[in-house]
Amino acid sequence: MSQRYEIRLSGAGGQGLILAGKILAEAAAIYENKNATQSQSYGPEARGGASRSEVIISDGDIDFPKASALDLLLCLTQEACDKYVGDLKADGLLIIDSRFVKDIPEGTFRITRADISKIAEEKVGRSVVANMVALGVIVAATRIVLPDSAERAISGRVPRGTEELNVKAFRLGLQAVNGK
Amino acid sequence: MGTEDKSVPRLLTGNEAVALAAIEAGARFFAGYPITPSSEIAETLSRELPKVGGVFIQMEDEIAAMSAIIGASLAGARTLTATSGPGFSLKQEAIGYACETEVPCVVVNVMRGGPSTGMPTLPAQGDVMQAKWGTHGDHPAIVLCPERIDDAWELTIRAFNIAEKFRTPVILLLDEIVGHLTEKLVLPLKKQPKLFDLPQNVSKEGYLPYRFDGEYPPPLIPVGQGVPYHVTGLLHDETGFPTNDPDLAERNARWLVDKVENHKDELADVELDEVDGCDILVFAYGGCARSARGAVRMAREKGLKVGLFKPRTLWPFPEKELQEAAKTAKRVVVAEMNLGQMAHEVEWALGRSIPVELHSKLGGEPILPTEILATIEGRD
């Protein structure tokens, strides 16, 4: 039986969760030769509204590409946390942006709190890279892909000229967990 | 992500794979009007087509886009357009025109929730019958439907081949699940499709663009090469000029359908998984086939003898292949994201000899493997 790891990145539309999911999938599928899929669910709005991006990483074939029993749930908003925490496995991992998710539901799952949006704003100076900070937190907390694979995927996916900024945000995310 | 470095594995959406495969198939003209969830096809082609000397045009609407690819095809280009439900509805009249004028082209429809504006960002499979019967009058329909990214690549190339050979529009029917799912594409495929080469040296002497008596239509000599002929949506004779002669008109109308129906075996394309000796046969296509694979695997782990039948050509319907696969089945389960458009076809193809149970889901969430499993086990 192959190992299947289910990830859901959740928050609001416009936070870059779809891009973050594609980068995670690319790090696993292209740079580490596993199988990975990324899918998304979002509303018709360009910004706002609930948004979720799902990544499945497996060493076997991935038929059904949607996540239903989550190994990892990232929540950048309280609303997303309330809505999705029930899909976490009993031993799953919940990662939250400590500024926006205050009320954490009870459960047996593990929790990693990180100042995701705060780091993006104060240490990088751009709130738009919160998705890359979150990616760093995820990689440090789960080791689902190597930091180097993630950085290569970031450099290939983000708009040209912003690679350095995005990698910096990613590394600050790594440190936020590893430094503790 | 570009047309270069084809042997390096790439992570692409189904839509991006369709766009790049179209270029691989020789498509050099795209006209369209962006619409979710198909927009990445237009987006990718707007960037990639100019690099290979191709033309990308964003038209004022879907009707104009469909008309533009017909014109470009008559001028000798391999052409495509891409849309979703509301745009597919608008294109129908011109699709009929392409059927009647026997102009090859590929029309991609990435299905979203309907009717009307429906659910723009969410998957459905409600256009399966529209893909066959959307335009008025008796007409041919060839509809291909991918499940995975390798399917999307292969069937795009196959769509162009079929369009050229049969001189008719081919509908490439994706759903949002397949169009938006990002996964790994490794080229060359195990079953790398070969490109259809048009017969060369078509005699210009006495050229009849609309012959009714061949096995396949004669290749189209592009306009502007010194062979004038008439192109019309009116029923016509073999020269292309309109006719009210009942015999000629009937021959024209029958030819359009017969040229496709007479080659059902050639067009049939199904993927079978453990159908030999199965007790239960699951029928699923497109994104739902992915759910069905999960369900079938779980059912087998419980000791059930379940086979999976996945048509890649939806129309013409592969009834002979289905009858063969369902030979030992006591029940057939159809899983689809509509109210049973294919389930009726399955029932008809099997002559109502085997109970057909429909697992149908609307509302925008994909069918879960466990939900299909419940139907397989008769628990729902």
Interface residues (C-beta under 8 A of the other chain):
Chain A: G21 K22 A25 E26 A29 I30 N35 A36 T37 Q38 S39 Q40 S41 Y42 G43 P44 I62 D63 F64 P65 K66 S68
Chain B: P9 R10 L11 T36 P120 T121 L122 I177 H180 L181 T182 E183 K184 R290 S291 R293 G294 R297 P366 L368 P369
